[in-house]
Amino acid sequence: MNLTVAADYKRLNDLLMESMDPAMSSFSSRYQITLRESEILILIAVYGFSNREIAEQCAITEKTVKNHIANVMNKLGVKSMRKLLSLLFSYVLSRSFAYGGNI
């Protein structure tokens, strides 16, 4: 990832996190999701990153990415990425609107 793209990603990510913060914080707290796990969920759900892209962005191995995803799925009691994303979107969107967010 070149420096311009990385800077744009950082700015976009900061804006997104700011607008989603109350809802995502609530989700993370409710399901005991770590900060790193939250970051990985956002990279998947919002940016559509592959495990390899997440590994590069977070400076971790693909195996570690897979472990984080498996941990989140276990915490939420889901067995598929579709169910995980559905639960995440439903929760965050309902909370965002409840908090007056404009996502």
Secondary structure, 3 states (H helix, E strand, C coil): CCHHHHHHHHHHHHHHHHHHHHHHHHHHHHHCCCHHHHHHHHHHHCCCCCHHHHHHHHCCCHHHHHHHHHHHHHHHCCCCHHHHHHHHHHHHHHHHHHCCCCC
